[in-house]
């Protein structure tokens, strides 16, 4: 099975918070998160490896994540803004470079 | 700032033609260059990748050409098919992936 993400779609209002979930490919210990928007393209949010954040992109502290001992990962966005509307993609990897993406979670902030 | 510049933004090719997408990077620390294909409503899928010690890599109809001195690499899709119509992203990695802005390819039947 590939990378799975839930939920598929989500609608929230400004000021709310949201949690997205990602299950990596079995055996993959690295999970990365990306934000995809028409204007900014694919932007790296953060990477987790063995429950530790290994890299972080240039996003405000409202964006956070965590990884569990089974490598599953969640990302949280607090105090949602309209500009947070995007496709949030999770990718897992076994080797350091080759990343496999999930189908994404489409977040709409009203 | 680490950047990967991709062109063209959109490309229309006739069935059977060659599609060429170009990327340029700035950071010489990048050591892994993948291409991803993304269909609407789907996540990006790894298509083909190359490391800088190789100048060309071919997998089926897809070829990456890599020019280390010019810091450029390109994707060639031979015998383009309507099913190849998708958005293509180049990327470069020196630990984390930096993506190009994407090319929307349309292959006309």
Interface residues (C-beta under 8 A of the other chain):
Chain A: X3 X32 X41 X42 X43 X44 X47 X55 X57 X89 X91 X96 X97 X98 X99 X100 X101 X102 X103 X104
Chain B: X32 X34 X36 X41 X42 X43 X44 X45 X46 X49 X89 X93 X95 X96 X97 X98 X99 X100 X101 X102
